[in-house]
Amino acid sequence: MQTYFSFTNKKNIRAYFTYLICFILFRPACRFHSFALHSNSIFWSNLCKHPVDGFSAGLVDEKNIFEWNVTIIGPPDTLYEGGFFNAIMSFPQNYPNSPPTVRFTSDMWHPNVYSDGRVCISILHPPGDDPSGYELASERWTPVHTVESIMLSIISMLSGPNDESPANVEAAKEWREKRHEFKKKVSRCVRKSQEML
C-alpha cells in the first residue's frame, strides 16, 4: 500500500523536523544525510502539489523518504501503451550528489532495463566521465536533476529504446532483428501490469 506524504499535515511537519533536528544534533557526521533528507522532502512536497502526467509516486514507508514506489504509465502510441509499470526508486544517503536507482518490480522487456528490473539510462549513472567513453559527462547525473526529470527520461526511454548500449542484450537484439517477437513480449508485460491493478 502506498503512503503519500504531505506537508499540509501538521503532524507530518512536526515529525519531519524532529527527525531532522535529531540528525543534526546527534549525528554531525551525517550532514549529507540530513541534506538529502531535506532535498527529498522538498521534491516530495512539490510532486504532491504539482503532479506530473505519466507517473505517480508514493512512499514505500512513511518513515523512509529515501524509498519511493512509482508507477509509470506506458506512453501513448508506443508498445508500452496501456501498461502500469511499478518500480522502486531508492535514494542514496548522499543524494542529490549521487543519483537514485530505479528498479522495475513489474515485468519489463526493454533494451535499457536489466533482467533484474534495474533501469539503465545516462542520467542515473554517477557524475563525471564515462569510463567506457560512451556517454558525455553532461549526459550523466548532476544534482540539478529532479524526480520529475528522471521519470520523464524513463517515459522517453519507453518511447524510444537505445539499442546501441543495451542493458538487456537479448531484448536489444530482438528489437533490431525480430521486432514481431519483441512486440509479443512487451504485450505480455503490458497485460500482466494491467492484471496487477
The 8 nearest C-alpha neighbors of each residue, nearest first, counted from 0:
[[1, 2, 59, 57, 60, 58, 68, 3],
 [2, 0, 57, 58, 59, 3, 68, 60],
 [3, 1, 58, 57, 61, 0, 4, 60],
 [2, 4, 57, 58, 1, 5, 61, 56],
 [5, 3, 2, 61, 6, 58, 43, 44],
 [4, 6, 7, 8, 44, 3, 47, 11],
 [5, 7, 8, 12, 11, 44, 4, 9],
 [8, 6, 5, 9, 12, 11, 10, 4],
 [7, 9, 6, 11, 10, 5, 12, 4],
 [10, 8, 12, 11, 13, 7, 6, 14],
 [9, 11, 13, 12, 8, 14, 15, 6],
 [12, 10, 14, 9, 8, 13, 15, 6],
 [11, 13, 9, 15, 10, 14, 6, 16],
 [12, 14, 10, 16, 11, 15, 17, 9],
 [15, 13, 11, 17, 12, 16, 18, 10],
 [14, 16, 12, 18, 13, 17, 11, 19],
 [15, 17, 19, 13, 18, 14, 20, 12],
 [18, 16, 14, 20, 19, 15, 13, 21],
 [17, 19, 15, 21, 16, 20, 14, 22],
 [18, 20, 16, 22, 21, 17, 15, 23],
 [21, 19, 23, 17, 22, 18, 16, 24],
 [22, 20, 18, 24, 19, 23, 25, 17],
 [23, 21, 26, 19, 20, 25, 24, 18],
 [22, 24, 20, 21, 27, 26, 25, 19],
 [25, 23, 21, 22, 26, 20, 27, 19],
 [26, 24, 22, 21, 23, 27, 20, 28],
 [25, 27, 22, 28, 29, 23, 24, 21],
 [26, 28, 29, 23, 30, 25, 24, 22],
 [29, 27, 26, 30, 31, 23, 32, 25],
 [28, 30, 32, 27, 31, 26, 33, 22],
 [29, 31, 33, 32, 28, 27, 34, 23],
 [32, 30, 34, 93, 29, 33, 35, 92],
 [31, 33, 92, 35, 29, 30, 34, 93],
 [32, 34, 36, 30, 35, 31, 37, 19],
 [35, 33, 31, 37, 36, 32, 38, 30],
 [36, 34, 94, 38, 32, 33, 37, 39],
 [35, 37, 33, 39, 34, 38, 40, 32],
 [36, 38, 34, 40, 35, 39, 33, 41],
 [39, 37, 35, 41, 40, 36, 34, 42],
 [38, 40, 42, 36, 41, 37, 43, 35],
 [39, 41, 43, 37, 38, 42, 44, 36],
 [40, 42, 44, 38, 39, 43, 45, 37],
 [43, 41, 39, 45, 40, 44, 46, 38],
 [44, 42, 40, 46, 41, 45, 39, 47],
 [43, 45, 41, 47, 46, 42, 40, 5],
 [46, 44, 48, 42, 47, 43, 49, 41],
 [45, 47, 43, 49, 50, 48, 44, 42],
 [48, 46, 44, 45, 49, 50, 43, 5],
 [47, 49, 45, 46, 50, 44, 5, 43],
 [48, 50, 46, 47, 45, 51, 44, 52],
 [51, 49, 46, 47, 48, 52, 55, 45],
 [50, 52, 53, 49, 54, 147, 46, 55],
 [53, 51, 54, 50, 55, 72, 151, 71],
 [52, 54, 72, 71, 51, 74, 55, 154],
 [55, 53, 71, 70, 72, 52, 51, 56],
 [54, 56, 70, 69, 71, 57, 53, 50],
 [57, 55, 69, 68, 70, 67, 54, 58],
 [58, 56, 3, 68, 1, 2, 67, 69],
 [57, 59, 67, 2, 60, 61, 68, 1],
 [58, 60, 67, 68, 1, 66, 57, 2],
 [61, 59, 58, 62, 63, 2, 64, 66],
 [60, 62, 63, 58, 2, 59, 64, 4],
 [63, 61, 60, 64, 58, 59, 15, 65],
 [64, 62, 65, 60, 61, 66, 58, 59],
 [63, 65, 66, 62, 58, 61, 39, 36],
 [66, 64, 90, 63, 89, 67, 91, 39],
 [67, 65, 89, 64, 88, 59, 63, 58],
 [68, 66, 58, 88, 59, 57, 87, 69],
 [69, 67, 87, 57, 59, 56, 58, 86],
 [68, 70, 56, 86, 55, 85, 87, 67],
 [71, 69, 85, 55, 84, 54, 83, 86],
 [70, 72, 54, 84, 83, 53, 73, 85],
 [71, 73, 83, 53, 54, 82, 74, 84],
 [72, 74, 80, 79, 82, 81, 83, 71],
 [73, 75, 80, 77, 72, 79, 76, 154],
 [76, 74, 80, 77, 73, 81, 79, 78],
 [75, 77, 80, 74, 78, 79, 158, 73],
 [78, 76, 79, 80, 75, 158, 74, 73],
 [77, 79, 80, 185, 182, 76, 186, 158],
 [78, 80, 73, 77, 82, 189, 74, 81],
 [81, 79, 73, 75, 74, 77, 82, 78],
 [82, 80, 73, 79, 189, 83, 72, 75],
 [81, 83, 189, 73, 80, 79, 192, 72],
 [84, 82, 72, 192, 71, 70, 193, 73],
 [83, 85, 71, 70, 105, 192, 82, 72],
 [86, 84, 70, 105, 104, 69, 103, 71],
 [85, 87, 103, 104, 69, 102, 68, 70],
 [86, 88, 68, 102, 67, 101, 69, 89],
 [87, 89, 101, 67, 100, 66, 68, 99],
 [90, 88, 66, 100, 99, 65, 87, 67],
 [89, 91, 99, 65, 94, 66, 88, 100],
 [92, 90, 94, 93, 99, 89, 97, 65],
 [91, 93, 32, 94, 35, 90, 31, 65],
 [94, 92, 31, 91, 96, 32, 35, 97],
 [95, 93, 35, 96, 97, 91, 92, 90],
 [94, 96, 142, 97, 35, 93, 98, 38],
 [97, 95, 94, 142, 93, 98, 141, 126],
 [98, 96, 94, 95, 93, 125, 99, 91],
 [99, 97, 123, 140, 125, 95, 94, 100],
 [98, 100, 90, 89, 91, 88, 101, 123],
 [101, 99, 89, 88, 98, 102, 90, 123],
 [100, 102, 88, 118, 87, 117, 89, 86],
 [101, 103, 117, 116, 86, 87, 118, 104],
 [102, 104, 86, 116, 105, 85, 117, 87],
 [103, 105, 86, 85, 102, 116, 106, 87],
 [106, 104, 85, 103, 84, 107, 192, 86],
 [105, 107, 188, 104, 108, 103, 192, 116],
 [106, 108, 188, 109, 105, 116, 103, 112],
 [109, 107, 185, 170, 184, 106, 110, 188],
 [108, 110, 112, 111, 170, 107, 167, 160],
 [111, 109, 171, 167, 170, 165, 112, 166],
 [112, 110, 166, 119, 165, 109, 167, 118],
 [111, 113, 118, 109, 117, 166, 110, 116],
 [112, 114, 166, 167, 117, 116, 115, 118],
 [113, 115, 116, 112, 167, 117, 108, 107],
 [116, 114, 113, 117, 102, 112, 103, 104],
 [117, 115, 103, 102, 113, 114, 112, 118],
 [118, 116, 102, 113, 112, 115, 101, 103],
 [117, 119, 112, 101, 102, 111, 120, 116],
 [118, 120, 111, 112, 166, 117, 121, 123],
 [121, 119, 123, 122, 118, 111, 124, 153],
 [120, 122, 139, 124, 123, 138, 119, 134],
 [121, 123, 139, 140, 124, 120, 138, 149],
 [124, 122, 121, 98, 120, 140, 125, 99],
 [123, 125, 121, 122, 139, 140, 126, 98],
 [126, 124, 140, 97, 98, 139, 123, 127],
 [127, 125, 140, 139, 141, 124, 136, 128],
 [128, 126, 136, 129, 125, 139, 140, 137],
 [127, 129, 136, 130, 135, 126, 132, 134],
 [128, 130, 132, 131, 134, 133, 127, 136],
 [131, 129, 132, 128, 133, 134, 127, 135],
 [132, 130, 129, 133, 134, 128, 135, 164],
 [133, 131, 129, 130, 134, 135, 128, 136],
 [132, 134, 131, 129, 135, 130, 164, 128],
 [135, 133, 129, 132, 138, 136, 121, 139],
 [134, 136, 137, 138, 128, 129, 133, 139],
 [135, 137, 128, 127, 139, 138, 134, 129],
 [136, 138, 135, 139, 140, 127, 141, 134],
 [139, 137, 135, 136, 121, 122, 134, 140],
 [140, 138, 122, 121, 136, 124, 126, 137],
 [141, 139, 122, 126, 125, 123, 124, 98],
 [140, 142, 143, 144, 126, 139, 96, 122],
 [143, 141, 95, 96, 144, 140, 97, 98],
 [142, 144, 141, 145, 95, 140, 96, 148],
 [145, 143, 142, 148, 141, 146, 140, 149],
 [146, 144, 148, 147, 149, 143, 42, 142],
 [145, 147, 149, 148, 150, 144, 42, 46],
 [146, 148, 150, 145, 149, 151, 51, 46],
 [149, 147, 151, 145, 146, 150, 144, 152],
 [150, 148, 152, 146, 147, 151, 153, 145],
 [149, 151, 153, 147, 152, 148, 146, 154],
 [150, 152, 154, 148, 153, 149, 155, 147],
 [153, 151, 155, 149, 150, 154, 156, 148],
 [154, 152, 156, 150, 155, 151, 149, 157],
 [153, 155, 151, 157, 156, 152, 150, 158],
 [154, 156, 152, 158, 153, 157, 151, 159],
 [157, 155, 153, 159, 160, 158, 154, 152],
 [158, 156, 154, 155, 159, 160, 153, 79],
 [157, 159, 155, 156, 77, 154, 74, 160],
 [158, 160, 156, 157, 155, 161, 77, 154],
 [159, 161, 156, 162, 157, 110, 158, 111],
 [162, 160, 163, 164, 159, 165, 111, 110],
 [161, 163, 171, 165, 164, 160, 110, 111],
 [164, 162, 161, 165, 171, 160, 110, 168],
 [163, 165, 162, 161, 166, 111, 133, 110],
 [166, 164, 110, 162, 111, 167, 168, 163],
 [165, 167, 111, 113, 112, 110, 168, 119],
 [166, 168, 110, 113, 165, 170, 169, 112],
 [169, 167, 171, 170, 165, 172, 166, 110],
 [168, 170, 172, 171, 167, 173, 110, 174],
 [171, 169, 110, 173, 172, 167, 168, 109],
 [172, 170, 110, 174, 168, 162, 169, 173],
 [171, 173, 169, 175, 174, 170, 176, 168],
 [172, 174, 177, 170, 176, 175, 171, 181],
 [173, 175, 171, 178, 172, 181, 176, 170],
 [176, 174, 172, 173, 177, 171, 178, 162],
 [175, 177, 173, 172, 174, 178, 171, 179],
 [178, 176, 173, 179, 180, 174, 175, 181],
 [177, 179, 181, 174, 180, 173, 176, 182],
 [178, 180, 182, 181, 177, 183, 173, 174],
 [181, 179, 183, 182, 178, 177, 184, 173],
 [180, 182, 178, 184, 179, 183, 173, 174],
 [183, 181, 185, 179, 180, 184, 186, 178],
 [184, 182, 186, 180, 181, 185, 187, 179],
 [185, 183, 187, 181, 186, 182, 180, 188],
 [184, 186, 188, 182, 187, 183, 108, 189],
 [187, 185, 189, 183, 188, 184, 182, 190],
 [188, 186, 184, 190, 185, 189, 191, 183],
 [187, 189, 185, 191, 186, 190, 106, 107],
 [188, 190, 82, 186, 192, 187, 191, 185],
 [191, 189, 193, 187, 192, 188, 186, 194],
 [190, 192, 194, 188, 193, 189, 187, 195],
 [193, 191, 189, 195, 83, 190, 194, 82],
 [194, 192, 190, 191, 195, 196, 82, 83],
 [195, 193, 191, 192, 196, 190, 189, 83],
 [194, 196, 192, 193, 191, 83, 105, 190],
 [195, 194, 193, 192, 83, 191, 84, 82]]
